[in-house]
Amino acid sequence: QAQLVESGGGLVQAGGSLRLSCSASGRTLSAFAMAWFRQAPGKEREFVAGIRWNSGITYYADPVKGRFTISRDNAKSTVYLQMNSLKPQDTAVYYCAQGSSYSSDPRSGPFGSWGQGTQVTVSS
C-alpha cells in the first residue's frame, strides 16, 4: 500500500476557503485513482471527490459540486482538494484514499490506502 499524508485542515468561517493536500509515497505506481472522503461525527464516511490519475477526469458528490475542486500534481504525487464557499455542513474529518488497482473507480474504489485524516471545521 501507498503511504498517504494529508494536510491543510483547520478552522474557517462559513464562506471561507481551505485547500487540502494529500501526498502519496511508497512502492506504488502514481496511476491509481485518488479520492477524498469525509466523516462527520455520528455519520458514515461519505465520498466527496475523486479523480482518475492519468486522464484527470473528476467526480464530485452533489453537496460539494460547484464549490470543491479536486486536482493532482503528477510530479509531486499529490492530490489537492480546493474547498470554497465552505458551509458548516462541511465540518468533518477529511481522508484521502488511493485505489488499490488500475481499475479502481474514483468514487467506489476499491481503495487500498488511506490517509490519517485532517480535521476541517466550519463555523458561522
C-alpha positions, -999 to +999 in steps of 0.1 A: +000+000+000+010+036-006+015+059+023-008+089+022-003+121+043-030+148+044-025+184+054-043+217+052-072+212+075-082+238+101-109+261+114-125+285+090-156+307+089-186+299+067-179+312+032-142+308+036-118+285+018-093+258+025-070+237+004-063+202+015-032+183+002-026+145+001+009+133-008+015+097-018+047+078-014+059+042-013+065+015-039+033+020-059+025+035-092+011+070-093-016+059-117-043+047-095-075+067-088-074+091-059-103+104-039-114+124-009-139+112+017-152+128+048-168+117+080-187+139+104-194+130+140-221+103+142-222+099+105-209+074+080-179+082+058-190+097+025-174+103-008-165+139-016-145+140-048-124+117-069-100+118-099-087+094-124-050+099-122-040+096-158-069+113-176-077+138-149-114+131-151-131+143-119-162+133-099-180+151-071-206+144-046-237+166-051-233+186-018-199+199-030-204+204-067-195+239-077-177+246-045-149+220-043-122+212-069-100+181-069-068+182-088-034+164-089+002+172-094+018+142-112+053+153-105+047+155-068+023+126-065+000+149-047-038+154-049-055+185-037-090+195-026-097+232-030-127+240-009-145+273-014-177+287-001-174+264+029-205+256+049-209+243+085-222+211+070-188+206+055-173+201+090-158+167+091-126+147+091-114+145+056-095+115+043-077+109+011-076+074-005-059+057-033-073+030-055-060-005-050-055-012-087-057+005-121-093-004-124-104+011-091-132+036-096-125+071-081-159+070-064-164+035-053-129+020-052-118-004-040-093+017-022-061+002-009-046+031+010-060+057+033-045+088+049-047+096+086-073+123+081-074+160+087-100+180+106-120+207+088-142+228+110-165+255+095-181+279+119-208+305+113 
